[in-house]
Amino acid sequence: MASVVQAPPSSQGSASCSVISSYAQGSPTHRGGGSPPRHCPRCRECLSETAKESRPAASVQTDVVAGLAESGGCSSLDERLNRLLEDKEQLAQHNLNLQKELDELRGPHQKALVLVQEDRDRAHEELANAKEALAALKQDRKRLKAEKFDLLNQMKQLYGTLEDKEQELRDFIRNYEQRMHDSDQSLKQLAQEREECDRERWNLLKHARDESERCVALRAQLGLKEAHIKQLHEQLQQAQERLSYMSDAESLRGVSNGFQSSASRRSCRSPAHGGLN
């Protein structure tokens, strides 16, 4: 009976499809109303082929049961029924084992599908991220290119400004050197003028010292002359006093002489007048 119930393997030689064919002939979970598991397209084809092959086997089973019923042997019928029940239990156990093997085989496949789906989703996400990164890189490239052009323009302007500043600095250095040369010349001229002024000052100081010494000498001579003049003035006053005294004495002498002469004249005249009388 096990050889009748178990379907032969498919032409492809897939172990999973042989297990699925045994499940298609009747599993306890499926017969009990459980929902059939999901299959891949290849497994569905194997199930359809297994169902077609299992129909003649079911008809053979019904024929065997009918023949046994018609044989009329109760003991043999009970034995055969017991054997059939045992075979049924064995088949149920075998189907249960096959169901477990199918679940075990389906688990890695589903895990692989889940992993593939996750990898696919991850790849889609990575692709979307890569596209976003590429778009961001393109935007950054455009922005960097614009910034590059701006920087180039700024560098050109900066170079122009630097050249202008360098020219201004050169002109300033040239003017500064010219001013320094002029200032050196003026400093030399001022130094010469200062030397001349110092020389003239020393000459003037020497001349002033000589003149001061001369003034001191002249002042001393003037003092001596003033003293001599004062002495002469005193002598002159004394001479004037003597002269005035002498003139007064002479005037008194003259007056006294005149009085005596007039008296003598009077005495001489008086006898003459008397004789005439």
C-alpha positions in Angstrom: 0.0 0.0 0.0 2.8 2.4 0.7 4.1 1.8 -2.8 0.7 2.5 -4.2 0.2 5.7 -2.2 3.6 7.2 -2.7 4.0 8.9 -6.0 7.0 8.3 -8.2 9.5 11.2 -8.5 9.2 13.7 -11.3 11.4 13.7 -14.4 13.5 16.5 -13.0 14.5 14.4 -10.0 13.7 17.1 -7.3 13.4 15.7 -3.8 11.2 18.6 -2.7 8.7 17.9 -5.5 8.5 14.2 -4.4 7.7 15.3 -0.9 5.1 17.7 -2.2 3.5 14.9 -4.2 3.1 12.8 -1.1 1.6 15.8 0.6 -0.9 16.2 -2.3 -2.2 12.6 -1.9 -3.5 13.5 1.5 -1.9 14.9 4.6 -3.7 15.1 8.0 -3.4 18.8 8.3 -4.8 19.4 4.8 -7.6 16.8 5.3 -8.4 18.3 8.6 -9.2 21.6 6.9 -5.9 23.4 7.3 -4.9 25.9 4.7 -2.4 24.5 2.1 1.0 26.1 2.2 2.3 28.4 -0.5 4.4 26.8 -3.2 6.7 28.0 -5.9 5.5 27.6 -9.6 7.7 24.5 -10.0 6.2 22.9 -6.9 2.7 23.7 -8.2 3.4 21.9 -11.4 4.7 18.9 -9.5 1.5 18.9 -7.3 -0.7 18.9 -10.4 1.2 16.0 -11.9 1.1 14.1 -8.6 -2.7 14.6 -8.3 -3.2 13.2 -11.8 -1.1 10.1 -10.9 -2.9 9.6 -7.6 -6.3 9.2 -9.1 -5.8 5.7 -10.5 -4.2 4.7 -7.2 -7.4 5.7 -5.3 -9.5 3.8 -7.7 -7.3 0.7 -7.2 -7.8 1.1 -3.4 -11.6 1.2 -3.8 -11.5 -1.9 -6.0 -9.4 -3.8 -3.5 -11.8 -2.9 -0.7 -14.8 -3.9 -2.8 -13.1 -7.3 -3.6 -12.4 -7.9 0.0 -16.0 -7.1 0.9 -17.3 -9.5 -1.7 -15.0 -12.4 -0.5 -17.1 -12.8 2.5 -14.5 -13.9 4.9 -15.1 -12.0 8.2 -11.8 -13.0 9.8 -9.8 -12.2 6.7 -11.8 -9.0 6.4 -11.0 -7.9 9.9 -7.4 -8.8 9.4 -7.3 -6.9 6.2 -9.1 -4.0 7.8 -6.7 -4.0 10.7 -3.9 -4.2 8.2 -5.4 -1.4 6.2 -5.8 0.7 9.4 -2.2 0.0 10.3 -1.2 0.9 6.8 -3.3 4.0 7.1 -1.7 4.9 10.4 1.7 4.2 8.8 0.8 6.4 5.8 -0.5 9.1 8.1 2.7 8.9 10.1 4.7 8.8 6.9 2.7 11.8 5.6 3.3 13.6 8.9 7.0 12.9 8.6 6.9 14.1 5.0 5.0 17.2 6.1 7.8 17.9 8.7 10.4 17.3 6.1 8.5 19.7 3.8 8.3 22.3 6.5 12.0 21.8 7.1 12.7 22.1 3.4 10.4 25.1 3.1 12.0 26.9 6.0 15.4 27.5 4.5 13.7 28.3 1.1 11.5 30.9 2.8 14.5 32.2 4.7 16.4 32.4 1.5 13.5 34.2 -0.1 13.3 36.5 2.9 17.0 37.1 2.7 16.8 37.6 -1.1 13.9 40.0 -0.6 15.8 41.8 2.1 18.9 41.9 -0.1 16.7 43.2 -2.9 15.1 45.8 -0.7 18.6 46.7 0.6 19.9 46.9 -2.9 16.9 49.1 -3.9 17.6 51.3 -0.9 21.3 51.3 -1.7 20.5 52.1 -5.3 18.2 54.9 -4.2 20.8 56.2 -1.8 23.4 55.9 -4.5 21.1 57.9 -6.8 20.6 60.5 -4.1 24.3 60.6 -3.4 25.0 60.8 -7.2 22.5 63.7 -7.5 24.0 65.3 -4.4 27.5 64.8 -5.9 26.3 66.4 -9.1 24.8 69.3 -7.2 28.0 69.6 -5.2 30.0 69.4 -8.4 28.0 72.2 -10.0 28.3 74.2 -6.8 32.0 73.5 -6.5 32.4 74.4 -10.2 30.5 77.7 -9.6 32.6 78.3 -6.5 35.7 77.4 -8.5 34.8 80.1 -11.1 34.1 82.5 -8.3 37.4 81.7 -6.7 39.2 82.1 -10.0 37.5 85.5 -10.5 38.4 86.5 -6.9 42.0 85.3 -7.5 42.2 87.3 -10.7 40.9 90.4 -8.9 43.2 89.6 -6.0 46.2 89.3 -8.4 45.2 92.6 -10.0 44.9 94.2 -6.6 48.2 92.8 -5.6 49.9 94.0 -8.7 48.4 97.5 -8.1 49.5 97.4 -4.5 53.0 96.2 -5.6 53.3 99.0 -8.0 52.1 101.5 -5.4 54.6 100.0 -3.0 57.4 100.3 -5.5 56.4 103.9 -6.1 56.3 104.5 -2.4 59.7 102.9 -1.9 61.1 104.9 -4.8 59.7 108.1 -3.4 60.9 107.2 0.1 64.4 106.5 -1.2 64.3 109.8 -3.0 63.1 111.5 0.1 65.8 109.8 2.1 68.4 110.9 -0.4 67.0 114.4 -0.2 66.9 114.3 3.5 70.4 113.0 3.6 71.5 115.8 1.4 69.6 118.3 3.5 71.0 116.7 6.7 74.5 117.0 5.3 73.8 120.6 4.3 72.4 121.3 7.7 75.4 119.6 9.3 77.7 121.9 7.3 75.6 124.9 8.1 75.6 123.8 11.8 79.4 123.5 11.6 79.6 126.9 10.1 77.2 128.3 12.7 79.3 126.7 15.4 82.4 128.1 13.9 80.8 131.5 13.7 79.5 131.2 17.2 82.9 130.3 18.5 84.4 133.2 16.6 81.7 135.5 18.0 82.3 134.1 21.4 86.0 134.7 21.0 85.3 138.2 19.7 82.9 138.9 22.5 85.4 137.7 25.0 88.1 139.8 23.4 85.6 142.8 23.4 84.6 142.1 27.0 88.3 142.1 28.0 88.8 145.3 25.9 85.7 146.8 27.6 87.1 145.9 31.0 90.4 147.5 30.0 88.6 150.5 28.7 86.5 150.7 31.8 89.6 150.6 33.9 91.2 153.3 31.7 87.9 155.3 31.9 88.0 155.0 35.7 91.5 156.2 35.8 90.7 159.1 33.5 87.6 160.0 35.5 89.8 160.0 38.6 92.3 162.2 36.9 89.6 164.5 35.6 88.2 164.7 39.1 91.6 165.5 40.4 92.0 168.1 37.7 88.6 169.5 38.5 89.5 169.8 42.1 92.7 171.5 41.1 90.7 173.8 38.8 88.4 174.7 41.6 91.3 175.4 43.9 92.9 177.5 41.1 89.6 179.3 40.6 89.3 180.0 44.3 92.9 181.3 44.4 92.2 183.4 41.3 89.1 184.8 42.8 90.9 185.5 46.0 93.7 187.2 44.2 91.2 189.2 42.1 89.4 190.3 45.2 92.7 191.2 46.8 93.8 193.1 43.8 90.4 194.9 43.6 90.7 195.9 47.2 94.3 197.0 46.7 93.1 199.0 43.7 90.3 200.6 45.7 92.7 201.5 48.5 95.1 203.0 46.0 92.4 205.0 44.4 91.2 206.4 47.7 94.7 207.5 48.6 95.2 209.1 45.3 92.0 211.0 45.5 92.9 212.2 49.0 96.2 213.4 47.9 94.6 215.2 45.0 92.2 217.0 47.3 95.0 218.1 49.6 96.8 219.5 46.7 93.9 221.5 45.4 92.9 223.1 48.6 95.9 225.5 48.9 95.5 226.6 45.4 92.0 227.7 45.9 92.9 229.6 49.0 95.6 231.7 47.3 93.4 232.7 44.6 91.0 234.1 47.1 
